């Protein structure tokens, strides 16, 4: 009787080290939490500190708008960062590129905390602030894509959206601790101490957080998906060139899929903080501490809904889930002006809770949806580029446009603006294809 054939053994697969689920969760989450912490302490300071520290005094509105303009610089840098770090992420590997992006972001953030004021060095102060902010954007441009790939390329096929939600949790965690740090300093210090040196503490302390993130990431193995193409020497020579020549349509679609998410988030955070703490009748007249505390409560809903949205996307598909969530954003956009504009503490709190809950739903599936649109050899570049170009369209100008619309036409038109951006995302989703069953 002939011996039965032995099952074939995939020697390539056996030779590739695999990261444990716990390590994937921690490494993808901690890096983005640190990156977003750094990014959001700037966003908060751009509203409550930088107009008074780095710009000439006179017209408070003009100083705030100038500060928000430097906030927008990072979004111009982010696509450059995605092309730069994406190139090395697709050619050299996900792991080493993630380490480099974290270092870039961390060094830029610490430098902001050490910058002299406008009173000390004049016009050089806002120039140096803009350069450091550019560095922040450059680092974040390479961070998110690598963290999302780290999660999804290590995930079981039927749980990619859930795994992809791990790096997404870094956004609410980073935001919570960034605002919490400013709130704690405001409680511990006098206004004079806070404006003189206290605001610098979160920027300088981020150095310690970066060291923790580096320690975790250095211990990682390369993702199995990339390790296979590296072993076969199947990397493309110029990932950004291949992306534009062969995958331009899907890059454009991925970009517009992210637009509503970005617009919603920066209306809920930077704009609402600006409007909420500006004196009446221009704004709502809340104290800085009160509104920061309300934001921290609201962002809890954001964090709770991120993994829920990932599970929904695994169960029902990315495209269908995101279409329904985007319709929900449009509904929210049309009703929130009456809630926020009321000035009533409870209605404003309801606005924050509802907006951040919807934000968690729309942000959760993106960690899987965008990477799945692209093949392995350009996945880092493609996912990062779409994500970060969308930040220019949806995020960089959102606080500025919303502030301008409020001043000239009223809150109702801020809602129309958000609804219009969500409609753009809806059209992009309708033009996209389902990626749930697509092999990486």
LUMMARKOL-118276 format. One line per field, with one value per residue (C-alpha): residue number from 1; x, z, y. Coordinates in Angstrom, 2 decimals. Example, Ala and Ser with C-alpha at 12.3 -4.5 7.8 and 13.67 -1.06 7.14 Angstrom:
n	1 2
xx	12.30 13.67
zz	7.80 7.14
yy	-4.50 -1.06
This chain:
n	1 2 3 4 5 6 7 8 9 10 11 12 13 14 15 16 17 18 19 20 21 22 23 24 25 26 27 28 29 30 31 32 33 34 35 36 37 38 39 40 41 42 43 44 45 46 47 48 49 50 51 52 53 54 55 56 57 58 59 60 61 62 63 64 65 66 67 68 69 70 71 72 73 74 75 76 77 78 79 80 81 82 83 84 85 86 87 88 89 90 91 92 93 94 95 96 97 98 99 100 101 102 103 104 105 106 107 108 109 110 111 112 113 114 115 116 117 118 119 120 121 122 123 124 125 126 127 128 129 130 131 132 133 134 135 136 137 138 139 140 141 142 143 144 145 146 147 148 149 150 151 152 153 154 155 156 157 158 159 160 161 162 163 164 165 166 167 168 169 170 171 172 173 174 175 176 177 178 179 180 181 182 183 184 185 186 187 188 189 190 191 192 193 194 195 196 197 198 199 200 201 202 203 204 205 206 207 208 209 210 211 212 213 214 215 216 217 218 219 220 221 222 223 224 225 226 227 228 229 230 231 232 233 234 235 236 237 238 239 240 241 242 243 244 245 246 247 248 249 250 251 252 253 254 255 256 257 258 259 260 261 262 263 264 265 266 267 268 269 270 271 272 273 274 275 276 277 278 279 280 281 282 283 284 285 286 287 288 289 290 291 292 293 294 295 296 297 298 299 300 301 302 303 304 305 306 307 308 309 310 311 312 313 314 315 316 317 318 319 320 321 322 323 324 325 326 327 328 329 330 331 332 333 334 335 336 337 338 339 340 341 342 343 344 345 346 347 348 349 350 351 352 353 354 355 356 357 358 359 360 361 362 363 364 365 366 367 368 369 370 371 372 373 374 375 376 377 378 379 380 381 382 383 384 385 386 387 388 389 390 391 392 393 394 395 396 397 398 399 400 401 402 403 404 405 406 407 408 409 410 411 412 413 414 415 416 417 418 419 420 421 422 423 424 425 426 427 428 429 430 431 432 433 434 435 436 437 438 439 440
xx	0.00 1.58 2.42 0.17 1.71 2.92 1.28 3.22 5.15 5.44 9.08 8.98 6.07 7.79 10.99 9.27 8.92 5.41 4.51 2.14 -1.28 -0.39 2.78 0.90 -1.76 0.76 3.19 0.52 -1.40 1.41 3.13 0.01 -1.04 2.31 2.19 -1.36 -0.53 2.26 0.01 -2.89 -0.88 0.04 -3.62 -4.65 -1.76 -2.49 -5.83 -5.08 -1.32 0.47 -1.56 -0.16 3.39 4.60 2.73 2.58 -0.20 -2.97 -5.99 -6.77 -8.72 -5.84 -3.36 -5.62 -5.99 -2.20 -1.71 -4.24 -2.34 0.82 -1.39 -2.23 1.44 1.78 -0.93 1.08 4.07 2.13 1.86 5.58 6.19 3.97 5.97 9.31 8.57 6.31 9.24 11.37 8.41 7.72 11.38 13.20 10.43 7.63 9.57 12.57 10.39 8.04 11.01 12.27 8.85 8.45 11.87 11.07 7.81 9.31 12.31 10.10 7.69 10.42 11.90 8.53 8.67 12.10 11.40 11.80 8.82 8.06 9.04 12.50 13.47 10.74 9.74 12.08 9.69 6.77 9.25 10.91 7.49 6.39 9.55 9.06 5.41 6.48 8.66 5.69 3.67 6.54 6.75 3.02 2.89 4.88 3.46 -0.15 0.36 3.06 1.02 -2.04 0.03 1.65 -1.84 -3.54 -0.60 -0.36 -4.12 -6.23 -8.12 -11.53 -10.38 -8.42 -10.78 -10.72 -6.91 -6.85 -8.80 -5.92 -3.81 -7.00 -7.40 -4.22 -6.17 -8.68 -6.04 -3.56 -6.24 -7.47 -4.02 -3.03 -6.05 -5.72 -2.15 -3.16 -6.08 -3.87 -1.33 -4.10 -5.27 -1.77 -0.39 -1.51 -2.42 0.87 2.91 1.03 1.55 5.18 6.46 3.75 2.53 6.03 5.87 3.77 6.04 9.24 7.79 6.88 10.57 10.02 6.97 8.91 11.60 8.91 7.47 10.92 11.62 8.40 8.88 12.52 11.51 9.11 9.58 8.88 5.28 4.90 3.37 6.31 8.89 7.66 8.02 11.38 12.59 11.41 12.98 9.63 9.80 9.27 12.05 9.96 6.77 5.36 5.88 4.19 1.36 0.64 1.13 -0.83 -3.04 -4.03 -7.79 -7.85 -5.51 -7.98 -10.90 -9.05 -8.25 -11.85 -13.07 -11.08 -12.27 -15.42 -13.56 -10.93 -13.40 -15.59 -12.72 -11.16 -14.54 -15.15 -11.74 -9.86 -12.86 -15.17 -12.43 -11.91 -15.62 -16.41 -13.75 -14.03 -15.81 -19.46 -21.04 -18.42 -18.18 -19.80 -17.65 -16.80 -13.67 -10.69 -10.68 -14.41 -14.34 -11.21 -12.96 -16.04 -13.85 -12.23 -15.63 -16.76 -13.67 -14.39 -17.26 -14.80 -12.50 -15.29 -16.77 -13.51 -13.24 -17.02 -16.78 -13.93 -16.08 -19.00 -16.73 -15.56 -19.15 -20.86 -18.03 -16.05 -17.98 -21.51 -20.58 -18.92 -21.81 -24.25 -21.85 -21.28 -25.04 -25.07 -22.41 -24.62 -27.55 -25.34 -24.01 -27.51 -28.57 -25.42 -25.48 -28.62 -27.01 -23.66 -25.15 -27.56 -24.73 -26.51 -23.93 -25.94 -26.73 -23.08 -22.07 -24.61 -23.08 -19.64 -20.82 -22.78 -20.02 -17.25 -19.38 -19.91 -16.18 -15.34 -17.61 -16.10 -12.47 -12.48 -12.67 -10.05 -7.12 -8.15 -10.03 -7.21 -4.41 -6.67 -7.07 -3.40 -1.10 1.75 4.54 2.94 0.68 2.67 2.96 -0.63 -2.40 -0.24 -0.58 -4.39 -4.70 -2.47 -3.60 -7.10 -5.78 -5.05 -8.53 -10.49 -8.46 -5.89 -8.43 -11.42 -10.84 -10.05 -13.06 -15.42 -14.19 -14.58 -18.06 -19.20 -17.94 -19.47 -22.56 -23.29 -23.09 -25.67 -23.18 -20.54 -23.01 -23.53 -19.75 -19.46 -22.41 -20.79 -17.52 -19.46 -21.24 -17.86 -16.90 -20.22 -19.62 -16.11 -17.49 -20.08 -17.26 -15.12 -15.18 -15.56 -12.22 -13.33 -12.46 -9.41 -6.18 -3.21
zz	0.00 -1.06 1.63 1.76 0.54 3.24 3.29 1.56 3.91 3.24 4.22 3.48 5.87 8.56 8.31 8.86 12.54 13.55 16.03 18.81 18.96 22.18 20.68 17.56 19.67 21.90 19.12 16.73 19.51 21.55 18.60 17.26 20.78 21.24 17.76 18.26 21.75 20.22 17.42 19.67 22.28 19.38 18.34 21.86 22.30 18.89 20.29 23.89 24.00 20.71 19.66 22.79 22.69 19.09 17.28 17.54 19.79 18.71 17.09 19.05 16.12 13.72 16.13 16.49 12.72 12.30 14.92 13.17 9.93 11.48 12.67 9.00 7.94 9.30 6.94 3.97 5.34 5.88 2.22 1.83 4.88 3.44 0.19 2.04 4.72 2.38 -0.01 2.69 4.21 0.88 0.00 3.31 5.68 7.97 11.25 10.60 8.96 11.94 14.22 11.99 11.77 15.55 16.05 13.56 15.28 18.77 18.08 16.40 19.34 21.96 19.94 20.04 23.83 23.79 21.36 22.56 22.29 19.88 22.58 22.75 19.11 17.12 13.72 14.09 16.70 14.34 11.62 13.91 15.16 11.57 10.84 13.92 13.04 9.55 11.20 13.21 10.04 8.28 11.07 11.32 7.54 7.90 11.22 10.57 7.43 9.06 12.21 10.17 8.10 11.22 12.49 9.31 7.86 11.11 11.40 10.70 7.42 9.12 11.76 9.74 10.47 14.19 14.19 12.01 14.71 17.21 15.78 15.41 19.19 19.41 18.29 21.19 23.71 22.53 22.45 25.95 27.52 25.59 26.85 30.27 30.55 29.73 32.12 34.95 34.39 34.37 37.75 39.29 37.92 37.87 34.49 34.47 35.23 32.61 29.88 30.86 31.05 31.98 28.41 27.49 29.84 27.62 24.63 26.55 28.42 25.10 24.83 27.53 25.72 22.47 24.21 25.40 21.88 20.39 22.89 21.93 18.20 18.06 19.50 16.60 13.77 10.23 9.10 7.40 4.30 3.68 4.71 1.89 -0.85 0.57 0.44 -3.16 -3.89 -5.31 -4.06 -6.71 -7.35 -6.92 -4.92 -5.41 -9.18 -9.32 -7.19 -9.58 -12.78 -11.85 -8.87 -9.34 -9.40 -6.15 -4.55 -5.37 -4.08 -0.85 -0.35 -0.62 1.55 4.42 3.85 6.02 8.89 8.99 8.65 11.42 13.82 13.50 13.80 16.96 18.45 17.31 16.05 18.95 21.45 19.67 19.46 22.94 24.75 22.77 24.71 23.99 21.67 19.20 20.96 23.86 26.65 28.43 30.55 29.06 31.82 31.61 27.87 27.98 30.56 28.34 25.40 27.49 28.42 24.80 23.48 25.65 23.26 20.40 21.92 22.80 19.31 17.37 17.97 17.62 14.16 13.31 14.24 12.20 9.18 9.59 9.87 7.14 4.93 4.84 2.04 3.33 6.92 5.87 3.61 6.53 8.88 6.36 6.04 9.84 9.62 7.21 9.63 12.51 10.41 9.87 13.53 15.48 14.90 17.02 19.80 19.85 19.19 22.12 24.58 27.05 28.87 28.53 24.85 24.12 25.99 23.94 20.77 21.85 22.81 19.58 17.37 18.96 18.88 15.13 14.84 16.45 13.98 10.89 12.05 13.21 9.81 8.12 9.53 7.33 4.49 3.17 3.32 1.63 -1.39 -2.36 -3.24 -0.87 -2.89 -2.66 0.36 2.80 0.27 -1.00 2.34 3.83 0.82 0.66 4.40 4.47 1.29 2.74 5.80 3.63 2.14 5.23 8.29 7.69 6.63 8.66 11.81 9.66 7.35 10.24 12.20 9.12 8.33 11.91 11.93 8.56 8.12 11.35 12.73 10.32 7.47 9.44 9.42 5.67 5.20 7.12 5.22 1.91 2.86 3.95 0.59 -1.16 0.97 0.20 -3.54 -3.14 -1.21 -3.92 -6.49 -4.43 -4.20 -1.20 0.21 3.09 1.29 -0.52 0.28 1.39
yy	0.00 3.33 5.78 8.83 12.07 14.40 17.84 20.57 22.84 26.55 26.96 30.71 31.20 29.12 31.15 34.50 35.53 36.52 39.26 38.26 39.88 41.70 43.14 44.27 46.00 47.77 48.78 50.09 51.83 53.37 54.99 56.66 57.69 59.45 60.98 62.26 63.49 65.58 66.76 67.73 69.60 71.86 72.14 73.12 75.53 77.08 78.24 79.19 80.03 80.68 83.77 85.48 84.07 83.87 86.65 90.46 91.66 93.98 92.35 89.12 87.63 88.24 86.61 83.57 83.22 83.50 80.81 78.55 79.14 77.65 74.79 74.17 74.00 70.47 69.30 70.54 68.60 65.38 64.28 65.02 62.82 60.10 60.11 60.16 57.58 55.61 55.18 53.58 51.72 50.01 49.42 48.84 47.78 48.88 48.54 50.79 53.43 53.56 54.19 57.03 58.72 58.63 60.22 62.99 63.82 63.68 65.92 68.54 68.57 69.02 71.90 73.72 73.59 75.23 78.09 81.71 84.05 86.90 89.40 87.79 87.23 89.01 87.66 84.66 83.23 82.44 81.35 78.79 77.71 77.09 75.05 72.87 72.44 71.32 68.68 67.46 67.06 65.28 62.69 62.14 61.75 58.54 57.39 56.53 54.45 52.35 51.77 50.78 48.34 46.93 46.09 44.89 42.95 40.97 40.40 37.30 37.83 38.00 40.52 43.06 45.96 45.18 45.02 48.14 49.97 49.56 52.41 54.46 54.33 56.39 59.46 59.63 58.50 61.11 63.79 62.88 63.09 66.21 68.12 66.50 67.74 71.31 71.08 69.80 72.57 75.16 73.90 73.75 77.02 80.62 82.09 83.99 80.86 78.86 81.46 82.08 78.50 76.01 75.47 74.22 71.23 68.88 69.53 68.78 65.77 64.16 63.19 60.57 59.21 58.93 56.84 54.43 54.17 53.56 50.77 48.98 49.35 48.31 44.91 44.19 41.73 42.89 42.20 38.77 40.35 42.69 40.06 37.80 40.40 41.47 37.86 37.63 41.05 42.20 45.81 48.49 50.99 54.16 53.48 57.00 56.75 53.35 54.67 57.55 55.57 52.43 53.28 56.93 56.36 54.40 56.97 59.75 57.69 56.86 60.53 61.66 58.79 60.40 63.99 63.87 62.20 64.93 67.79 66.42 65.87 69.31 71.00 68.98 69.82 72.93 74.89 74.04 74.97 78.29 79.07 77.75 79.80 83.04 85.79 86.53 87.58 86.30 82.91 81.07 82.50 79.22 79.21 77.38 74.75 74.08 73.53 71.34 69.17 68.91 67.91 65.18 63.77 63.87 62.13 59.07 58.30 58.59 55.96 53.55 53.53 53.02 49.23 48.86 50.40 48.02 45.04 46.40 46.76 43.15 41.95 44.01 45.18 48.41 50.11 49.47 50.37 53.62 54.66 54.49 56.26 59.06 59.57 59.88 62.61 64.56 64.33 65.47 68.38 69.71 69.55 70.47 74.29 74.62 72.55 74.34 77.76 77.51 78.21 75.92 73.78 70.56 71.06 71.91 68.76 66.78 68.27 67.08 63.59 63.09 64.48 62.44 59.28 59.71 60.45 57.11 55.33 56.96 56.73 53.09 51.31 53.53 51.55 48.62 50.31 52.49 49.85 47.30 49.56 49.10 46.17 45.32 46.94 50.43 49.95 52.11 54.95 54.67 54.46 57.22 59.50 59.20 59.69 62.76 64.52 64.24 66.07 69.13 69.14 68.17 69.15 71.87 74.49 73.27 75.40 78.44 78.04 77.28 80.33 82.53 81.19 81.76 85.35 86.23 84.04 82.16 78.63 77.22 77.52 75.61 72.72 73.14 73.06 69.76 68.28 69.23 67.52 64.42 64.39 64.32 61.30 59.61 59.94 58.50 55.52 54.87 54.87 52.46 48.66 46.37 45.20 42.93 39.68 40.99 39.15 41.21
